Amino acid sequence: MSPAFHSWSQFWAMGGYGFYVWLSVFVALSVMVILVGHSTYQRRHLLASIATKQDREQRMMAAKKRKQNAGEPL
């Protein structure tokens, strides 16, 4: 078994197609990193939104119970 490239310069050149090979690798990795970052951002935003809504519902329930305990009409 022999190596496909005999030196690092041949590896980076990829038989004359190095520019296209490494450009496509860079673009693919960039898209994946952007996708992971955007998904992480959306998840954090969604969880924060859910927490805000839950807090609001809890405050509304507590206010409703206070009114019921005080004997005030709803």
Biopython code that builds the backbone (N, CA, C, O; Angstrom):
import numpy as np
from Bio.PDB.StructureBuilder import StructureBuilder

atoms = [
    (1, "MET", "N", (0.847, -1.175, 0.000)),
    (1, "MET", "CA", (0.000, 0.000, 0.000)),
    (1, "MET", "C", (0.892, 1.238, 0.000)),
    (1, "MET", "O", (1.782, 1.367, 0.840)),
    (2, "SER", "N", (0.657, 2.121, -0.917)),
    (2, "SER", "CA", (1.471, 3.337, -1.009)),
    (2, "SER", "C", (0.584, 4.556, -0.767)),
    (2, "SER", "O", (-0.606, 4.537, -1.084)),
    (3, "PRO", "N", (1.161, 5.608, -0.208)),
    (3, "PRO", "CA", (0.364, 6.810, 0.058)),
    (3, "PRO", "C", (-0.027, 7.501, -1.251)),
    (3, "PRO", "O", (0.680, 7.426, -2.256)),
    (4, "ALA", "N", (-1.165, 8.167, -1.203)),
    (4, "ALA", "CA", (-1.644, 8.875, -2.392)),
    (4, "ALA", "C", (-0.800, 10.119, -2.670)),
    (4, "ALA", "O", (-0.614, 10.499, -3.827)),
    (5, "PHE", "N", (-0.297, 10.745, -1.628)),
    (5, "PHE", "CA", (0.516, 11.949, -1.769)),
    (5, "PHE", "C", (1.859, 11.715, -1.097)),
    (5, "PHE", "O", (1.924, 11.161, 0.000)),
    (6, "HIS", "N", (2.917, 12.134, -1.751)),
    (6, "HIS", "CA", (4.258, 11.888, -1.233)),
    (6, "HIS", "C", (4.805, 13.066, -0.427)),
    (6, "HIS", "O", (5.851, 12.950, 0.211)),
    (7, "SER", "N", (4.104, 14.195, -0.456)),
    (7, "SER", "CA", (4.535, 15.351, 0.328)),
    (7, "SER", "C", (3.306, 16.178, 0.701)),
    (7, "SER", "O", (2.221, 16.016, 0.142)),
    (8, "TRP", "N", (3.518, 17.057, 1.656)),
    (8, "TRP", "CA", (2.425, 17.928, 2.076)),
    (8, "TRP", "C", (2.008, 18.877, 0.959)),
    (8, "TRP", "O", (0.825, 19.186, 0.822)),
    (9, "SER", "N", (2.952, 19.335, 0.169)),
    (9, "SER", "CA", (2.591, 20.250, -0.921)),
    (9, "SER", "C", (1.702, 19.551, -1.946)),
    (9, "SER", "O", (0.787, 20.165, -2.495)),
    (10, "GLN", "N", (1.963, 18.277, -2.207)),
    (10, "GLN", "CA", (1.095, 17.528, -3.116)),
    (10, "GLN", "C", (-0.292, 17.338, -2.491)),
    (10, "GLN", "O", (-1.308, 17.393, -3.186)),
    (11, "PHE", "N", (-0.320, 17.119, -1.194)),
    (11, "PHE", "CA", (-1.606, 16.965, -0.503)),
    (11, "PHE", "C", (-2.441, 18.234, -0.628)),
    (11, "PHE", "O", (-3.625, 18.166, -0.958)),
    (12, "TRP", "N", (-1.833, 19.394, -0.366)),
    (12, "TRP", "CA", (-2.570, 20.655, -0.435)),
    (12, "TRP", "C", (-2.953, 21.000, -1.863)),
    (12, "TRP", "O", (-3.996, 21.614, -2.088)),
    (13, "ALA", "N", (-2.124, 20.616, -2.841)),
    (13, "ALA", "CA", (-2.411, 20.923, -4.241)),
    (13, "ALA", "C", (-3.491, 20.005, -4.811)),
    (13, "ALA", "O", (-4.198, 20.399, -5.738)),
    (14, "MET", "N", (-3.635, 18.790, -4.279)),
    (14, "MET", "CA", (-4.637, 17.825, -4.713)),
    (14, "MET", "C", (-4.619, 17.623, -6.231)),
    (14, "MET", "O", (-5.669, 17.601, -6.873)),
    (15, "GLY", "N", (-3.447, 17.479, -6.783)),
    (15, "GLY", "CA", (-3.329, 17.204, -8.221)),
    (15, "GLY", "C", (-3.805, 18.342, -9.098)),
    (15, "GLY", "O", (-4.286, 18.113, -10.208)),
    (16, "GLY", "N", (-3.676, 19.562, -8.614)),
    (16, "GLY", "CA", (-4.091, 20.723, -9.391)),
    (16, "GLY", "C", (-5.511, 21.186, -9.084)),
    (16, "GLY", "O", (-5.936, 22.232, -9.574)),
    (17, "TYR", "N", (-6.237, 20.436, -8.294)),
    (17, "TYR", "CA", (-7.611, 20.789, -7.944)),
    (17, "TYR", "C", (-7.743, 21.259, -6.498)),
    (17, "TYR", "O", (-8.852, 21.337, -5.969)),
    (18, "GLY", "N", (-6.651, 21.561, -5.877)),
    (18, "GLY", "CA", (-6.645, 21.940, -4.467)),
    (18, "GLY", "C", (-7.531, 23.127, -4.146)),
    (18, "GLY", "O", (-8.231, 23.123, -3.134)),
    (19, "PHE", "N", (-7.510, 24.144, -4.998)),
    (19, "PHE", "CA", (-8.323, 25.340, -4.753)),
    (19, "PHE", "C", (-9.795, 24.960, -4.638)),
    (19, "PHE", "O", (-10.476, 25.389, -3.706)),
    (20, "TYR", "N", (-10.285, 24.166, -5.571)),
    (20, "TYR", "CA", (-11.694, 23.776, -5.585)),
    (20, "TYR", "C", (-12.025, 22.820, -4.441)),
    (20, "TYR", "O", (-13.090, 22.915, -3.831)),
    (21, "VAL", "N", (-11.115, 21.909, -4.158)),
    (21, "VAL", "CA", (-11.337, 20.950, -3.072)),
    (21, "VAL", "C", (-11.411, 21.680, -1.738)),
    (21, "VAL", "O", (-12.364, 21.495, -0.981)),
    (22, "TRP", "N", (-10.413, 22.506, -1.445)),
    (22, "TRP", "CA", (-10.378, 23.171, -0.144)),
    (22, "TRP", "C", (-11.441, 24.256, -0.024)),
    (22, "TRP", "O", (-11.938, 24.521, 1.070)),
    (23, "LEU", "N", (-11.792, 24.885, -1.141)),
    (23, "LEU", "CA", (-12.886, 25.858, -1.111)),
    (23, "LEU", "C", (-14.204, 25.157, -0.774)),
    (23, "LEU", "O", (-14.986, 25.670, 0.027)),
    (24, "SER", "N", (-14.455, 24.004, -1.368)),
    (24, "SER", "CA", (-15.692, 23.280, -1.074)),
    (24, "SER", "C", (-15.696, 22.766, 0.366)),
    (24, "SER", "O", (-16.740, 22.773, 1.018)),
    (25, "VAL", "N", (-14.556, 22.327, 0.863)),
    (25, "VAL", "CA", (-14.467, 21.895, 2.259)),
    (25, "VAL", "C", (-14.765, 23.074, 3.185)),
    (25, "VAL", "O", (-15.517, 22.935, 4.150)),
    (26, "PHE", "N", (-14.181, 24.222, 2.893)),
    (26, "PHE", "CA", (-14.408, 25.417, 3.700)),
    (26, "PHE", "C", (-15.879, 25.830, 3.689)),
    (26, "PHE", "O", (-16.444, 26.140, 4.738)),
    (27, "VAL", "N", (-16.494, 25.835, 2.522)),
    (27, "VAL", "CA", (-17.900, 26.231, 2.413)),
    (27, "VAL", "C", (-18.789, 25.244, 3.179)),
    (27, "VAL", "O", (-19.689, 25.656, 3.910)),
    (28, "ALA", "N", (-18.538, 23.960, 3.012)),
    (28, "ALA", "CA", (-19.346, 22.952, 3.702)),
    (28, "ALA", "C", (-19.214, 23.087, 5.221)),
    (28, "ALA", "O", (-20.218, 23.055, 5.933)),
    (29, "LEU", "N", (-18.000, 23.235, 5.714)),
    (29, "LEU", "CA", (-17.799, 23.387, 7.161)),
    (29, "LEU", "C", (-18.416, 24.684, 7.674)),
    (29, "LEU", "O", (-18.982, 24.716, 8.767)),
    (30, "SER", "N", (-18.308, 25.745, 6.895)),
    (30, "SER", "CA", (-18.901, 27.030, 7.295)),
    (30, "SER", "C", (-20.413, 26.909, 7.425)),
    (30, "SER", "O", (-21.002, 27.397, 8.388)),
    (31, "VAL", "N", (-21.034, 26.257, 6.453)),
    (31, "VAL", "CA", (-22.485, 26.082, 6.501)),
    (31, "VAL", "C", (-22.879, 25.261, 7.718)),
    (31, "VAL", "O", (-23.868, 25.581, 8.376)),
    (32, "MET", "N", (-22.135, 24.218, 8.032)),
    (32, "MET", "CA", (-22.456, 23.388, 9.197)),
    (32, "MET", "C", (-22.302, 24.168, 10.499)),
    (32, "MET", "O", (-23.129, 24.043, 11.401)),
    (33, "VAL", "N", (-21.246, 24.973, 10.597)),
    (33, "VAL", "CA", (-21.032, 25.775, 11.806)),
    (33, "VAL", "C", (-22.149, 26.804, 11.957)),
    (33, "VAL", "O", (-22.654, 27.013, 13.060)),
    (34, "ILE", "N", (-22.533, 27.441, 10.868)),
    (34, "ILE", "CA", (-23.618, 28.423, 10.911)),
    (34, "ILE", "C", (-24.924, 27.745, 11.309)),
    (34, "ILE", "O", (-25.688, 28.296, 12.102)),
    (35, "LEU", "N", (-25.188, 26.567, 10.775)),
    (35, "LEU", "CA", (-26.400, 25.832, 11.112)),
    (35, "LEU", "C", (-26.447, 25.474, 12.597)),
    (35, "LEU", "O", (-27.482, 25.639, 13.242)),
    (36, "VAL", "N", (-25.349, 24.995, 13.132)),
    (36, "VAL", "CA", (-25.295, 24.649, 14.560)),
    (36, "VAL", "C", (-25.476, 25.906, 15.412)),
    (36, "VAL", "O", (-26.213, 25.887, 16.398)),
    (37, "GLY", "N", (-24.811, 26.991, 15.037)),
    (37, "GLY", "CA", (-24.943, 28.239, 15.789)),
    (37, "GLY", "C", (-26.364, 28.780, 15.755)),
    (37, "GLY", "O", (-26.888, 29.219, 16.779)),
    (38, "HIS", "N", (-26.981, 28.751, 14.598)),
    (38, "HIS", "CA", (-28.347, 29.254, 14.465)),
    (38, "HIS", "C", (-29.331, 28.377, 15.248)),
    (38, "HIS", "O", (-30.244, 28.888, 15.896)),
    (39, "SER", "N", (-29.144, 27.078, 15.186)),
    (39, "SER", "CA", (-30.014, 26.160, 15.933)),
    (39, "SER", "C", (-29.875, 26.386, 17.434)),
    (39, "SER", "O", (-30.871, 26.375, 18.158)),
    (40, "THR", "N", (-28.653, 26.589, 17.903)),
    (40, "THR", "CA", (-28.416, 26.864, 19.319)),
    (40, "THR", "C", (-29.093, 28.166, 19.740)),
    (40, "THR", "O", (-29.719, 28.240, 20.797)),
    (41, "TYR", "N", (-28.958, 29.190, 18.900)),
    (41, "TYR", "CA", (-29.596, 30.481, 19.185)),
    (41, "TYR", "C", (-31.119, 30.319, 19.250)),
    (41, "TYR", "O", (-31.757, 30.823, 20.175)),
    (42, "GLN", "N", (-31.699, 29.621, 18.275)),
    (42, "GLN", "CA", (-33.148, 29.433, 18.262)),
    (42, "GLN", "C", (-33.622, 28.649, 19.484)),
    (42, "GLN", "O", (-34.662, 28.970, 20.058)),
    (43, "ARG", "N", (-32.875, 27.633, 19.883)),
    (43, "ARG", "CA", (-33.254, 26.829, 21.047)),
    (43, "ARG", "C", (-33.253, 27.687, 22.302)),
    (43, "ARG", "O", (-34.194, 27.623, 23.093)),
    (44, "ARG", "N", (-32.211, 28.491, 22.496)),
    (44, "ARG", "CA", (-32.144, 29.366, 23.677)),
    (44, "ARG", "C", (-33.299, 30.359, 23.682)),
    (44, "ARG", "O", (-33.923, 30.601, 24.716)),
    (45, "HIS", "N", (-33.575, 30.931, 22.508)),
    (45, "HIS", "CA", (-34.651, 31.909, 22.392)),
    (45, "HIS", "C", (-36.003, 31.250, 22.691)),
    (45, "HIS", "O", (-36.831, 31.832, 23.391)),
    (46, "LEU", "N", (-36.225, 30.063, 22.175)),
    (46, "LEU", "CA", (-37.474, 29.346, 22.407)),
    (46, "LEU", "C", (-37.644, 29.001, 23.888)),
    (46, "LEU", "O", (-38.726, 29.183, 24.447)),
    (47, "LEU", "N", (-36.583, 28.504, 24.522)),
    (47, "LEU", "CA", (-36.668, 28.162, 25.944)),
    (47, "LEU", "C", (-36.922, 29.398, 26.804)),
    (47, "LEU", "O", (-37.674, 29.334, 27.777)),
    (48, "ALA", "N", (-36.301, 30.516, 26.451)),
    (48, "ALA", "CA", (-36.534, 31.759, 27.186)),
    (48, "ALA", "C", (-37.976, 32.221, 27.013)),
    (48, "ALA", "O", (-38.590, 32.698, 27.967)),
    (49, "SER", "N", (-38.517, 32.087, 25.819)),
    (49, "SER", "CA", (-39.896, 32.470, 25.554)),
    (49, "SER", "C", (-40.866, 31.596, 26.343)),
    (49, "SER", "O", (-41.841, 32.096, 26.905)),
    (50, "ILE", "N", (-40.602, 30.305, 26.384)),
    (50, "ILE", "CA", (-41.451, 29.390, 27.154)),
    (50, "ILE", "C", (-41.402, 29.726, 28.633)),
    (50, "ILE", "O", (-42.436, 29.740, 29.301)),
    (51, "ALA", "N", (-40.216, 29.997, 29.150)),
    (51, "ALA", "CA", (-40.076, 30.347, 30.567)),
    (51, "ALA", "C", (-40.837, 31.636, 30.893)),
    (51, "ALA", "O", (-41.468, 31.736, 31.945)),
    (52, "THR", "N", (-40.779, 32.615, 29.997)),
    (52, "THR", "CA", (-41.499, 33.874, 30.207)),
    (52, "THR", "C", (-42.998, 33.631, 30.249)),
    (52, "THR", "O", (-43.696, 34.171, 31.108)),
    (53, "LYS", "N", (-43.494, 32.819, 29.324)),
    (53, "LYS", "CA", (-44.931, 32.524, 29.298)),
    (53, "LYS", "C", (-45.362, 31.756, 30.540)),
    (53, "LYS", "O", (-46.433, 32.024, 31.086)),
    (54, "GLN", "N", (-44.560, 30.819, 30.991)),
    (54, "GLN", "CA", (-44.892, 30.061, 32.198)),
    (54, "GLN", "C", (-44.910, 30.971, 33.424)),
    (54, "GLN", "O", (-45.795, 30.847, 34.270)),
    (55, "ASP", "N", (-43.950, 31.876, 33.528)),
    (55, "ASP", "CA", (-43.930, 32.823, 34.650)),
    (55, "ASP", "C", (-45.187, 33.692, 34.648)),
    (55, "ASP", "O", (-45.785, 33.934, 35.696)),
    (56, "ARG", "N", (-45.581, 34.158, 33.462)),
    (56, "ARG", "CA", (-46.774, 34.993, 33.341)),
    (56, "ARG", "C", (-48.015, 34.215, 33.766)),
    (56, "ARG", "O", (-48.862, 34.751, 34.480)),
    (57, "GLU", "N", (-48.135, 32.962, 33.338)),
    (57, "GLU", "CA", (-49.284, 32.141, 33.716)),
    (57, "GLU", "C", (-49.315, 31.903, 35.226)),
    (57, "GLU", "O", (-50.387, 31.921, 35.832)),
    (58, "GLN", "N", (-48.160, 31.682, 35.831)),
    (58, "GLN", "CA", (-48.105, 31.477, 37.278)),
    (58, "GLN", "C", (-48.529, 32.744, 38.028)),
    (58, "GLN", "O", (-49.244, 32.664, 39.028)),
    (59, "ARG", "N", (-48.092, 33.900, 37.551)),
    (59, "ARG", "CA", (-48.494, 35.158, 38.190)),
    (59, "ARG", "C", (-50.001, 35.365, 38.055)),
    (59, "ARG", "O", (-50.649, 35.828, 38.993)),
    (60, "MET", "N", (-50.558, 35.026, 36.897)),
    (60, "MET", "CA", (-51.997, 35.180, 36.690)),
    (60, "MET", "C", (-52.784, 34.242, 37.611)),
    (60, "MET", "O", (-53.799, 34.640, 38.182)),
    (61, "MET", "N", (-52.316, 33.006, 37.754)),
    (61, "MET", "CA", (-52.980, 32.050, 38.647)),
    (61, "MET", "C", (-52.898, 32.525, 40.099)),
    (61, "MET", "O", (-53.874, 32.417, 40.842)),
    (62, "ALA", "N", (-51.749, 33.045, 40.502)),
    (62, "ALA", "CA", (-51.588, 33.537, 41.873)),
    (62, "ALA", "C", (-52.514, 34.719, 42.128)),
    (62, "ALA", "O", (-53.108, 34.817, 43.202)),
    (63, "ALA", "N", (-52.643, 35.614, 41.156)),
    (63, "ALA", "CA", (-53.531, 36.770, 41.315)),
    (63, "ALA", "C", (-54.983, 36.316, 41.398)),
    (63, "ALA", "O", (-55.763, 36.868, 42.174)),
    (64, "LYS", "N", (-55.349, 35.319, 40.605)),
    (64, "LYS", "CA", (-56.713, 34.801, 40.629)),
    (64, "LYS", "C", (-57.017, 34.166, 41.991)),
    (64, "LYS", "O", (-58.113, 34.338, 42.524)),
    (65, "LYS", "N", (-56.050, 33.432, 42.554)),
    (65, "LYS", "CA", (-56.255, 32.808, 43.864)),
    (65, "LYS", "C", (-56.375, 33.862, 44.959)),
    (65, "LYS", "O", (-57.174, 33.714, 45.883)),
    (66, "ARG", "N", (-55.582, 34.924, 44.854)),
    (66, "ARG", "CA", (-55.670, 35.998, 45.857)),
    (66, "ARG", "C", (-57.054, 36.638, 45.831)),
    (66, "ARG", "O", (-57.625, 36.936, 46.880)),
    (67, "LYS", "N", (-57.593, 36.848, 44.623)),
    (67, "LYS", "CA", (-58.923, 37.442, 44.515)),
    (67, "LYS", "C", (-59.977, 36.500, 45.091)),
    (67, "LYS", "O", (-60.914, 36.949, 45.752)),
    (68, "GLN", "N", (-59.832, 35.206, 44.846)),
    (68, "GLN", "CA", (-60.798, 34.238, 45.364)),
    (68, "GLN", "C", (-60.728, 34.188, 46.888)),
    (68, "GLN", "O", (-61.762, 34.133, 47.554)),
    (69, "ASN", "N", (-59.536, 34.208, 47.435)),
    (69, "ASN", "CA", (-59.369, 34.166, 48.893)),
    (69, "ASN", "C", (-59.878, 35.431, 49.557)),
    (69, "ASN", "O", (-60.331, 35.382, 50.701)),
    (70, "ALA", "N", (-59.814, 36.558, 48.873)),
    (70, "ALA", "CA", (-60.277, 37.828, 49.436)),
    (70, "ALA", "C", (-61.794, 37.954, 49.306)),
    (70, "ALA", "O", (-62.390, 38.859, 49.889)),
    (71, "GLY", "N", (-62.416, 37.068, 48.556)),
    (71, "GLY", "CA", (-63.868, 37.103, 48.413)),
    (71, "GLY", "C", (-64.346, 38.055, 47.340)),
    (71, "GLY", "O", (-65.541, 38.332, 47.247)),
    (72, "GLU", "N", (-63.468, 38.541, 46.559)),
    (72, "GLU", "CA", (-63.857, 39.455, 45.483)),
    (72, "GLU", "C", (-64.389, 38.658, 44.305)),
    (72, "GLU", "O", (-63.935, 37.542, 44.056)),
    (73, "PRO", "N", (-65.345, 39.219, 43.580)),
    (73, "PRO", "CA", (-65.813, 38.531, 42.373)),
    (73, "PRO", "C", (-64.739, 38.550, 41.289)),
    (73, "PRO", "O", (-63.946, 39.488, 41.203)),
    (74, "LEU", "N", (-64.723, 37.500, 40.459)),
    (74, "LEU", "CA", (-63.733, 37.399, 39.387)),
    (74, "LEU", "C", (-64.138, 38.284, 38.303)),
    (74, "LEU", "O", (-63.451, 38.366, 37.284)),
]
sb = StructureBuilder()
sb.init_structure("model")
sb.init_model(0)
sb.init_chain("A")
sb.init_seg("    ")
for serial, (resi, resn, name, xyz) in enumerate(atoms, 1):
    if name == "N":
        sb.init_residue(resn, " ", resi, " ")
    sb.init_atom(name, np.array(xyz, "f"), 0.0, 1.0, " ", f" {name:<3s}", serial, name[0])
structure = sb.get_structure()
